[in-house]
Amino acid sequence: MLSNGTVPEMFTPEEIRQLEWLIWGLSGIFVAMSSFFSFALIYMHLKNWTIPDQQKYIVRLLLMVPIYSIDSWLSLRWINYAIYFDIARDCYEAYVIYQFFALLTTYIEGNQPGILFKILEDKPSVKFPFPFCCFPSFKPSPLFLVITKQCILQYVVIKPVTAIIAACLEATGHYNEGNFLPWYGYVYVTVIALASVLLSMYFLVWFYLTTEEELRPSSPVAKFICIKAILFFSFWQSVAIALLAYFSFIPESVGSWKQEHIARGLQDFLICIEMFILSVAHGYVFSYKRYEVDRTDYFVSTEEPKVPGNPVSNLKHVINQKDVVIDIKATYSPNTLILAKKQHKEVKKIYELKKKNKMKKEGKTDQEIPLEENDDEPSEDVPLKD
């Protein structure tokens, strides 16, 4: 490397163009294989459409692989327009986190809609996960669920907004990806996106830790690792590559490729390979076999097991986003938060009373013990509603 950060002319322009096509072709092979595995798995879910309320979320999660890989492949080919292609990828990244949370709630509720509120009500006080474990314990309640959903859904809004802002700044020459100087937009967009994803993932982990016992039969750990690893790892991978470029470990130019193009191309190439690995893992962690028609022993759903319909018609349930819109409106409705706070006070009051009664029992007191016969019953004053 020369003192100005450029690479000596080791290749002719023709050789560089051949290298570009080789990289694009190699990444295309990984994209083709990962997309084939993903679409095959999606088709098997649509063919064995026996528990729609679970499988629509699973198919939406599986679509992450072809969307990510094809987007990265196109970005690698037309590197000058990569930041615009990546808007779709960034939007789906936020969408995937919410869909995974929705899948977890569906696993818990099974064939009893609304039972999640009752489960949270019966939970003892829980501690904040690391690094806020020094904070006072928090009693799970409908308020906990509403706050969790709000903190997860905020990423669904913020991530696409930051992606669009980045594209606008890039068009005006004020973004400068990989440059951490304060007069460029990259550092601010990255910090906002990082804070948003950390908040979303923190509450997703907290929800899992709180309902771990109920989720255990659904083996969510492997699913969680697949989702978290690719989203969280790809973000830090992009930051690491940006740092390599900032400290001149990546040359300023190779042929017609500038440093920012090399950094972005490296990220896209790695994602193409990583999506192939993820597509293989998805075949195990999101297997369609538990949903086969003759596997009725696995049917735990808010609906009765159904005879699978046409895969194309089943795909309409996946594409229809009405449930997402309704959930976002309900989650951020002021009335929802007010009702949740009221329910939280009632649940906490009942919990403290049960705790006091338990202490009286253990002390073998002769005093009258209210709620003794119905310790596990919820309050009838404030019904728990979804």
C-alpha positions as CSV (number, residue, x, y, z in Angstrom):
1,M,0.0,0.0,0.0
2,L,1.2,3.5,-0.8
3,S,1.5,6.3,1.7
4,N,-1.7,7.8,0.4
5,G,-3.6,4.6,1.1
6,T,-4.0,3.4,-2.4
7,V,-3.1,0.0,-3.7
8,P,-0.3,-0.2,-6.3
9,E,-1.6,-1.0,-9.8
10,M,-1.2,-4.8,-9.5
11,F,-4.1,-5.5,-11.8
12,T,-5.1,-4.1,-15.1
13,P,-8.6,-2.6,-15.4
14,E,-9.7,-5.7,-17.3
15,E,-8.5,-8.0,-14.5
16,I,-10.3,-5.9,-11.9
17,R,-13.5,-6.2,-13.9
18,Q,-13.1,-9.9,-14.1
19,L,-12.5,-10.0,-10.3
20,E,-15.7,-8.0,-9.8
21,W,-17.7,-10.5,-11.9
22,L,-16.0,-13.4,-10.1
23,I,-17.1,-12.0,-6.7
24,W,-20.6,-11.3,-7.9
25,G,-20.9,-14.7,-9.4
26,L,-19.6,-16.5,-6.3
27,S,-21.9,-14.6,-4.1
28,G,-24.7,-15.3,-6.5
29,I,-24.2,-19.0,-6.0
30,F,-24.6,-18.6,-2.3
31,V,-27.7,-16.5,-2.8
32,A,-29.2,-19.1,-5.2
33,M,-28.7,-21.9,-2.7
34,S,-29.9,-20.0,0.3
35,S,-33.0,-18.8,-1.6
36,F,-33.7,-22.3,-2.8
37,F,-33.5,-23.8,0.7
38,S,-35.6,-21.0,2.1
39,F,-38.4,-21.1,-0.5
40,A,-38.5,-24.9,-0.3
41,L,-39.0,-24.7,3.5
42,I,-41.6,-21.9,3.1
43,Y,-43.5,-24.0,0.5
44,M,-43.6,-27.0,2.9
45,H,-45.0,-24.8,5.6
46,L,-47.6,-23.4,3.2
47,K,-48.4,-27.0,2.1
48,N,-48.8,-28.2,5.7
49,W,-50.8,-25.1,6.8
50,T,-52.2,-26.7,9.9
51,I,-51.6,-24.1,12.5
52,P,-51.9,-20.7,10.7
53,D,-51.6,-18.5,13.8
54,Q,-48.1,-19.8,14.3
55,Q,-47.0,-20.5,10.7
56,K,-47.7,-17.1,9.3
57,Y,-45.1,-15.7,11.7
58,I,-42.6,-18.4,10.9
59,V,-43.0,-17.9,7.1
60,R,-42.4,-14.1,7.6
61,L,-39.2,-14.9,9.5
62,L,-38.1,-17.3,6.8
63,L,-38.5,-14.7,4.2
64,M,-35.6,-12.8,5.8
65,V,-33.1,-15.0,4.1
66,P,-34.1,-14.4,0.5
67,I,-34.8,-10.7,1.1
68,Y,-31.4,-10.2,2.8
69,S,-29.4,-12.2,0.4
70,I,-31.0,-10.9,-2.9
71,D,-30.7,-7.3,-1.6
72,S,-27.1,-7.8,-0.7
73,W,-26.4,-9.4,-4.1
74,L,-28.0,-6.5,-5.9
75,S,-26.1,-4.0,-3.8
76,L,-22.8,-5.8,-4.6
77,R,-23.5,-5.6,-8.3
78,W,-24.6,-2.0,-8.4
79,I,-22.5,-0.7,-5.6
80,N,-23.2,3.0,-6.3
81,Y,-26.8,2.4,-5.4
82,A,-26.2,0.0,-2.5
83,I,-27.5,2.4,0.2
84,Y,-30.9,2.6,-1.6
85,F,-31.2,-1.2,-2.0
86,D,-30.4,-1.6,1.7
87,I,-33.4,0.4,2.8
88,A,-35.6,-2.7,2.1
89,R,-33.2,-4.8,4.1
90,D,-33.1,-2.5,7.0
91,C,-36.9,-2.2,7.1
92,Y,-37.3,-6.0,7.1
93,E,-34.7,-6.3,9.9
94,A,-36.9,-4.3,12.2
95,Y,-40.0,-6.2,11.1
96,V,-38.4,-9.5,11.9
97,I,-37.8,-8.7,15.5
98,Y,-41.5,-7.8,16.0
99,Q,-42.6,-11.0,14.2
100,F,-40.4,-13.1,16.4
101,F,-41.9,-11.5,19.5
102,A,-45.4,-12.2,18.1
103,L,-44.5,-15.8,17.5
104,L,-43.3,-16.2,21.1
105,T,-46.6,-14.8,22.4
106,T,-48.5,-17.3,20.2
107,Y,-46.4,-20.2,21.5
108,I,-47.3,-19.2,25.1
109,E,-51.1,-18.7,24.5
110,G,-51.6,-21.8,22.6
111,N,-55.3,-22.5,22.4
112,Q,-56.2,-20.0,25.1
113,P,-56.2,-16.5,23.7
114,G,-55.5,-13.9,26.4
115,I,-53.9,-16.4,28.8
116,L,-50.7,-14.5,28.7
117,F,-52.1,-11.8,31.0
118,K,-53.1,-14.5,33.6
119,I,-49.6,-16.1,33.3
120,L,-47.9,-12.7,33.9
121,E,-50.2,-12.0,36.8
122,D,-49.2,-15.2,38.6
123,K,-45.5,-14.6,38.1
124,P,-43.5,-13.4,41.1
125,S,-41.5,-10.2,40.9
126,V,-38.6,-10.4,38.5
127,K,-35.3,-8.5,38.3
128,F,-34.2,-6.4,35.4
129,P,-31.7,-8.3,33.2
130,F,-28.1,-7.2,33.0
131,P,-26.9,-4.5,33.1
132,F,-29.8,-3.1,35.2
133,C,-30.0,-5.9,37.6
134,C,-29.4,-3.5,40.5
135,F,-32.8,-1.9,39.9
136,P,-35.7,-2.8,42.2
137,S,-37.7,-5.9,41.1
138,F,-40.7,-5.5,38.8
139,K,-44.0,-7.3,39.1
140,P,-45.0,-8.7,35.7
141,S,-48.5,-7.6,34.6
142,P,-50.4,-6.3,31.5
143,L,-48.3,-3.1,31.9
144,F,-45.1,-5.2,31.5
145,L,-46.5,-6.7,28.3
146,V,-47.6,-3.3,26.9
147,I,-44.2,-1.6,27.7
148,T,-42.4,-4.6,26.2
149,K,-44.4,-4.4,23.0
150,Q,-43.9,-0.6,22.8
151,C,-40.1,-0.9,23.2
152,I,-39.9,-3.7,20.6
153,L,-42.1,-1.9,18.1
154,Q,-40.3,1.4,18.3
155,Y,-37.5,-0.3,16.3
156,V,-40.0,-1.2,13.6
157,V,-40.5,2.6,13.2
158,I,-37.1,4.0,13.9
159,K,-35.0,1.7,11.7
160,P,-36.8,2.4,8.4
161,V,-36.7,6.2,9.3
162,T,-32.9,6.1,9.9
163,A,-32.5,4.1,6.6
164,I,-34.4,6.7,4.6
165,I,-32.5,9.6,6.3
166,A,-29.2,7.8,5.5
167,A,-30.3,7.6,1.8
168,C,-31.3,11.3,1.7
169,L,-27.9,12.3,3.3
170,E,-26.1,10.1,0.8
171,A,-27.8,11.8,-2.1
172,T,-26.7,15.2,-0.8
173,G,-23.2,14.0,0.0
174,H,-23.6,14.5,3.8
175,Y,-23.7,10.8,4.9
176,N,-20.2,9.5,4.2
177,E,-20.6,5.9,5.4
178,G,-17.8,4.7,7.6
179,N,-16.7,8.2,8.5
180,F,-17.1,9.0,12.3
181,L,-16.4,12.7,12.0
182,P,-19.2,14.7,13.7
183,W,-20.0,16.8,10.6
184,Y,-21.2,13.7,8.6
185,G,-24.5,12.0,9.2
186,Y,-23.2,8.4,9.4
187,V,-22.2,8.7,13.1
188,Y,-25.6,10.1,14.2
189,V,-27.6,7.6,12.2
190,T,-25.5,4.7,13.5
191,V,-25.8,5.8,17.2
192,I,-29.6,6.2,16.9
193,A,-30.0,2.8,15.2
194,L,-27.8,1.2,17.8
195,A,-29.7,2.6,20.7
196,S,-33.0,1.6,19.1
197,V,-31.9,-2.0,18.4
198,L,-30.4,-2.4,21.9
199,L,-33.6,-1.3,23.5
200,S,-35.7,-3.6,21.3
201,M,-33.4,-6.6,21.9
202,Y,-33.2,-5.9,25.7
203,F,-36.9,-6.1,26.1
204,L,-37.1,-9.2,23.9
205,V,-34.6,-10.9,26.1
206,W,-36.4,-9.7,29.2
207,F,-39.7,-11.1,27.9
208,Y,-38.1,-14.4,27.2
209,L,-36.5,-14.7,30.6
210,T,-39.8,-13.8,32.3
211,T,-41.8,-16.5,30.3
212,E,-38.9,-19.0,29.9
213,E,-40.9,-21.8,31.6
214,E,-43.9,-21.4,29.4
215,L,-41.7,-21.2,26.2
216,R,-39.5,-24.2,27.0
217,P,-41.7,-26.7,25.2
218,S,-41.4,-24.7,22.0
219,S,-37.6,-24.7,22.1
220,P,-37.2,-21.0,21.4
221,V,-33.5,-20.7,22.3
222,A,-32.2,-21.9,18.9
223,K,-34.8,-19.7,17.1
224,F,-33.8,-16.7,19.2
225,I,-30.1,-17.3,18.4
226,C,-30.9,-17.5,14.7
227,I,-32.8,-14.2,14.7
228,K,-30.5,-12.3,17.2
229,A,-27.2,-13.5,15.7
230,I,-27.8,-12.4,12.1
231,L,-29.5,-9.1,13.0
232,F,-27.1,-8.1,15.8
233,F,-24.0,-9.6,14.3
234,S,-24.6,-8.0,10.9
235,F,-24.9,-4.6,12.5
236,W,-21.7,-4.9,14.5
237,Q,-20.1,-6.4,11.4
238,S,-20.9,-3.3,9.5
239,V,-19.5,-1.1,12.3
240,A,-16.3,-3.2,12.4
241,I,-15.8,-2.9,8.7
242,A,-16.4,0.9,8.9
243,L,-13.7,1.1,11.6
244,L,-11.3,-0.8,9.4
245,A,-11.9,1.7,6.7
246,Y,-11.6,4.6,9.0
247,F,-8.2,3.5,10.3
248,S,-7.1,2.8,6.7
249,F,-6.9,-1.0,6.9
250,I,-9.1,-0.9,3.8
251,P,-7.4,0.9,0.8
252,E,-8.8,4.2,-0.4
253,S,-9.4,2.8,-3.9
254,V,-9.0,-0.3,-6.0
255,G,-9.6,0.4,-9.6
256,S,-13.0,2.3,-9.8
257,W,-14.0,1.2,-6.3
258,K,-13.6,3.8,-3.6
259,Q,-13.0,2.9,0.0
260,E,-16.6,3.2,1.0
261,H,-17.6,1.0,-2.0
262,I,-15.1,-1.7,-0.9
263,A,-16.3,-1.6,2.7
264,R,-20.0,-1.8,1.7
265,G,-19.2,-4.5,-0.9
266,L,-17.4,-6.6,1.8
267,Q,-20.4,-6.3,4.1
268,D,-22.7,-7.4,1.3
269,F,-20.5,-10.3,0.2
270,L,-20.3,-11.6,3.8
271,I,-24.1,-11.4,4.2
272,C,-24.6,-13.5,1.1
273,I,-22.5,-16.2,2.6
274,E,-24.0,-15.9,6.1
275,M,-27.6,-16.1,4.6
276,F,-26.7,-19.5,3.1
277,I,-25.6,-20.8,6.6
278,L,-28.7,-19.3,8.1
279,S,-30.9,-21.0,5.5
280,V,-29.5,-24.4,6.5
281,A,-30.0,-23.6,10.2
282,H,-33.6,-22.6,9.5
283,G,-34.4,-26.0,8.2
284,Y,-33.8,-27.4,11.7
285,V,-35.0,-24.7,14.0
286,F,-38.2,-23.8,12.0
287,S,-38.9,-27.3,10.7
288,Y,-42.3,-27.9,9.0
289,K,-42.4,-31.5,10.4
290,R,-44.2,-30.6,13.6
291,Y,-47.0,-29.1,11.4
292,E,-47.5,-32.1,9.1
293,V,-51.1,-33.3,8.9
294,D,-50.5,-36.5,10.8
295,R,-48.6,-34.8,13.6
296,T,-51.7,-33.9,15.6
297,D,-49.8,-34.4,18.9
298,Y,-48.0,-31.1,18.3
299,F,-51.1,-29.1,17.7
300,V,-51.2,-26.3,20.3
301,S,-52.9,-23.3,18.7
302,T,-55.5,-20.6,19.1
303,E,-57.3,-22.4,16.3
304,E,-58.4,-26.0,15.7
305,P,-56.0,-27.9,13.4
306,K,-57.1,-27.3,9.8
307,V,-56.8,-29.3,6.7
308,P,-54.1,-27.6,4.6
309,G,-55.4,-25.5,1.7
310,N,-53.8,-24.3,-1.4
311,P,-50.2,-22.9,-0.7
312,V,-50.9,-19.9,-2.9
313,S,-54.1,-19.0,-0.9
314,N,-52.2,-19.7,2.3
315,L,-49.6,-17.2,1.3
316,K,-52.2,-14.5,1.3
317,H,-52.4,-14.8,5.1
318,V,-48.6,-14.2,5.3
319,I,-48.7,-11.1,3.0
320,N,-51.7,-9.6,4.7
321,Q,-50.3,-7.1,7.2
322,K,-53.6,-6.1,8.8
323,D,-52.7,-7.8,12.1
324,V,-49.5,-5.8,12.3
325,V,-51.3,-2.5,11.7
326,I,-54.0,-3.3,14.3
327,D,-51.4,-4.4,16.9
328,I,-49.3,-1.2,16.4
329,K,-52.4,1.0,16.8
330,A,-53.5,-0.9,19.9
331,T,-50.1,-0.9,21.5
332,Y,-49.6,2.8,21.2
333,S,-53.2,3.8,22.1
334,P,-53.3,6.0,25.2
335,N,-56.3,4.0,26.4
336,T,-54.2,0.8,26.3
337,L,-51.6,2.3,28.5
338,I,-54.1,3.7,31.0
339,L,-55.9,0.4,31.3
340,A,-52.6,-1.5,31.7
341,K,-51.5,0.9,34.5
342,K,-54.8,0.3,36.3
343,Q,-54.5,-3.4,35.9
344,H,-50.9,-3.3,37.1
345,K,-52.0,-1.6,40.4
346,E,-54.7,-4.3,40.9
347,V,-52.3,-7.1,40.1
348,K,-49.6,-5.7,42.4
349,K,-52.2,-5.3,45.2
350,I,-53.3,-8.9,44.9
351,Y,-49.7,-10.1,44.7
352,E,-48.8,-8.3,47.9
353,L,-51.9,-9.7,49.7
354,K,-51.1,-13.2,48.6
355,K,-47.5,-12.8,49.8
356,K,-48.8,-11.5,53.2
357,N,-51.2,-14.5,53.4
358,K,-48.5,-16.9,52.7
359,M,-46.4,-15.5,55.5
360,K,-49.3,-15.8,57.9
361,K,-49.8,-19.4,56.8
362,E,-46.1,-20.2,57.4
363,G,-46.3,-18.5,60.8
364,K,-49.4,-20.6,61.7
365,T,-51.4,-17.6,62.7
366,D,-55.0,-17.9,63.8
367,Q,-56.1,-14.8,62.1
368,E,-58.5,-14.9,59.2
369,I,-56.7,-15.3,55.9
370,P,-58.5,-13.8,52.9
371,L,-58.2,-15.4,49.5
372,E,-57.0,-18.6,51.1
373,E,-59.3,-20.8,49.0
374,N,-58.6,-18.8,45.8
375,D,-55.0,-17.7,46.0
376,D,-54.5,-18.2,42.3
377,E,-57.7,-16.5,41.2
378,P,-57.3,-13.0,39.5
379,S,-59.1,-10.0,40.6
380,E,-62.7,-9.7,39.4
381,D,-62.8,-5.9,39.8
382,V,-60.5,-5.2,36.8
383,P,-60.8,-7.9,34.1
384,L,-57.6,-8.5,32.2
385,K,-58.2,-7.7,28.6
386,D,-55.9,-7.9,25.6
